[in-house]
Amino acid sequence: MSLDPTKLPDPPMPSYTFTVYHRDVFEKYKFKDYNSLLENRLARCNARARYLASVLESQNGAQGGEMLELVPKSTDIFYGDHRPVKVTKDQTGEKNFSAFTSGILGVGRAVQYSLPTQFGGHVMFMCLPPFYSGKGSVLSFHTSKWPRATSAKLLFNYRYPSFYYVNLYKDFINDLEVPVSPSWWKFKPYMSSGVLVDTGTSFTYFPNDFYVVFHYIFRAEPFDTCYKEDPSGRGLYFTIVKLYFGSVSSSTMLLLEKEQVVINYRGLYCLAFVGWDRDQSVLGMMELQGVGLTFDTLANTLSFDIDACD
């Protein structure tokens, strides 16, 4: 499980462009096998999501100094109290960053210590490296190289202006629609609920009431909520998930499949969505891995380009 992070390649790149790696690349040497690494990741993800929910419920948001922002390589970062901290490529793990550290998108809009604000750009594009990859991915500012084939609208939440909320409209499992009204995803009075994007949260979280319906439809498909590995090595058919933003059309659909939908744990491939007792939904990193993401805060759009990171 060992890997020397000093030997990770960092090729020449344009200004305001960085190589990023999944955290597990740097920490897997601490664990005896993949399953123990995954268990740690699951615990960290749950802690992060609960912490995020507590910040929203306290109405503190990013302005109150409770959120942490992680910046790649050796760029200065700022914690919520505006105290500058230098991050180096070897500064990883719980010793330096708690389980609550947000990742690139924990906070990012209209706050002076956010990553996009520090680089003075309203356009940010990235590829999130998959869990199983040791290869570097890319994070860049000011321009995007992708066509922005599918787009969601970034919604402004005046109570939590620094978070990235999107206009989720419909969910499908294969061709079966999850039967809830689009109003389910809209902000409730006092701007609660909604769907936010957070790269510090590994998995996607849905409110329990929705998750029960989502889970039931998933079980109606051929394999239930977990798929057992075939000892003969034959490939498995994985259910796909379609997320639509604003309306149901090809230009608003984010197609999730394989590792974006299920995770391999102790010989089983299990549904990588989580139900919880909160009004908010969180679109997490696993569902977005391998997708080209372009955030444009001037146009208020989040664009998805499937397979752009290959």
N, C-alpha and C positions, 0 to 999 in steps of 0.2 A: 504493500500500500504506500510505499515511500515515493516521494517526488521532490527533486531539488528545484525550488522556485527560482533560484538564480539563473537556471538554464532555460527558463521559458523564453521563447523568442518574442522580441518586440521590434518589428520591422519599422523602417522609416515611414512616417505618416505625415499628412498635412497638419498645419497648425490647428489647434483645438480638436484634435482627434487622438483617442487613447485606446490602448488595448485593455480589455477587461476579461477576467477569468471568473469562473464559478468558485465560490468560497471553498467548496469541498476539495478543489484541486490542492489547496494549501493545507487543508486540515486532515486529509484522509490518512496520513501517516500515524495519526493518533489512535486509529481504530483498527481492530484485528481483521475485520472483514466489511463487506459492503452493507450487510444488514445492520450492524452496529452503527455504522456511519449514518444510515438512513434513519434509524431510531433517534439519533441525536438531532438530525435535521427536522424530523417531525416534531420533536419537543421544542426546538427553537422556533419553528414556524408557529406553533400554537401560542407560545409566549409572545411572539411578535404580534400576532393577530389580536390577542387579548389586550395587549398594551395599546395597540392602535385604537381599539374600541373604547378603552378607558379614557384616552385622550379626547376622543370625539364626545363621549358622554359627559366628560367634565366641562365641555364647551371651552376648553383651553386651546385646542388646535395647535398649529405650529407657532402661533404668535406668543404663546405662553411659556415657551422655553422648555417644553417637555420632549420634543422630537429630536432625534439625532440624524445627521446626514452624513453618509459615507461617500467620499470622493476617491477616485482611483489614483494609483501611483503616488507621486510626491507633492501633489497640490495641497495648498492650505485648505483646511475645512473649518467650519464654525459650528459649534454646538448651539443649543437654543439660547444660551446666555451670551452669545456672540464672542465667546472665548476662542481664539484661534488655536488650532491643533495641527501639527504636521503629520501627515500619513505617509509612511514608506511602504514599499512593496512587500516587506516582510511583516508588517504590522497587522496581524490577523488574529482571530480567535477571541474567546471570552475575556482573556487577560486585557486586551486592548479595546474591544468593543463588546458590549453586552448583547444578549439575545434580542434586545429591543432595537438595535441599530437598524435603520430603515432601509438601507440600500439607496440606489440612485434616485428613486422616485418617491421616497417616503414623504418628503415635502419638496416643493419645487416651484411654486408660483407665488410671485409678489412678496417674497421675503428676502431680505438682503443676504442671508447666509445660505441660500439655496444654490445648488450647483449651476443651473442655467443662468441665474442672476449674476453669479460671480464671473461667468464668461460673457455676459452681456448679449445673449442671443435669445430670440424667441423660437428658433427652430432647433430641435435636438433629435438626432436619430441614433438608434442603437440596435444591436443584435444581442439578445440575452443568451449566453452560452448554455447549452443543455447540461443537465446534471451529470451525464455520463461522458462528457467530452473533456479532455485535457487541453484542448486547443483554445487559443485566445479568440475573443470576439471584439467588436468595435463599438465605440461610443464617440459621437462627434457632434459638433455644434455649428450653427449658422446656416448650413446647407444640408440637403438630403439627396442621396444618389438614387433613391427608389421612386417608382412611378406613383406611389400612393394609391394602389388599386382599390382598396377597401378603406372606408373612413367612418369613424365614429365622431360624434360631436362632443367636445369638452364642455361640460356644464359648469357654470359658475355657481358656487354655493357661498353666499355672503357670510355665513357663519364660519365656514372653513375654507377661506379663499385660496389657501396654499395647496389644497389637495386636487388631484386629477380625477374628476367625476366624469363618467361617460353615459350616453343615452341608450343603454341596453333596452331592447324592445321585445324580442321573442327568443326563445330557446327551443331547439329541436334536438332530439336524439334519433339519429338516422333520419327518417322522414316523419317521425312522430313528434308533433308539437306538444310541449309542456303547456297544459291548458290553464294558463293564468293570464289575466288582463295585462296589457302593456302598462297600465297605471300602477301595477305592482312595483315597478322600478323607479317611479317618480319620487321626488322629495315629498315627504310628509310635512305637516305643519311644523314650524320651527326648524325646517330644513334638515330634518333627520332622515334616515334611510338613504336611498340612492346606491349607486355602484361606483366604487373608486378603484383606481389602479394603483397597486403597490408592489414594487419589485422586491421589497424586503420580506414579503409574505410568500412562502413557497407555493402554497396551494390556493385554489379559489374557494372562498367561503360564501355560503348562501344562508339566509335565515331558515330556521328549521321548518317552518310551514311550507316554504317553497321546496326545500331539499327533500321532504317526504314525498312530494309529487314527482320530483325529478328522479329520485332514487327508485320509485315504483316503476316508472316508465323504463328506466335502464334495466331493471330486473325482467321486464317483459320481453327484452331482446334475448338472443339465443343463449347467453352464458351467465346470466345473473350478474351480481355486482363484482364478482371476482372470477378471474380466468385462471385455470390451473395449467401449468406448463405441461406440454406433451412430452413424455419420456422419450419418444421416438424422434423428437426434434422437429416435428412438423410445425409449420407456422400456424398462428391463431388468427382468427378473424376478430378484429376489435371494433366495437361500436364507435361511431363518430358523433361528435357534438357540433352543432351549428349555432353560433350566436349572431343575432341580427341587431343592428343599431339604427334606431330611428324608423325603419320600415323593413319589409321583407323583400329583398332584391339581391342580385349577385354583387352589387356594388357596396352593400352594407353587411355582407356576411363574413364572419370569421370562422373558418373551418378548423376544427380541432380533431386530431386523430393520433392514434398510437400513443407515444410517450406523453402527449399533451392531455390525454384522457385517463390513462391508467398508469400505475407505478408498480414496479416489480418488487415484491416483498416476500421473502422466504418461500419462493416457489410459486407465488400467486401474483397475478396482475390484477390490482384492485382499483376501484374508482378513485380518482385523484381529486375529488371535490368533497368539501366538508360542510356539514350542517352545524349551525351554532345558534345560541339564544340571543341574537342581536338583530336589529333592524337593518343594519348596513350589509351590503354585499361587497366582497373584496375580490377583484380579479387579480390573481397572483401570478408568480413567475413561471410556474410549470406550464400553465396553459399558454403562455406567451413565448416560451423558449423556441428558438429557431425562426421566429417571425420578425421581419424587419419592421421596427416601430419608429414612426416619425411623429413627434409632438410639435405642433405649431400653435403656440399660444396667442399669436396674432390673429390667425384664422380660426382659432378655437376648434382644432381638429386633432384627432389621434388616428393615424393611418396605419394599416396593416398590409404588409406584403409577404404573402406565404412563400416559404422556401427561399427567401431573399438572402438568408444567412448561410446557405450551403456553399 
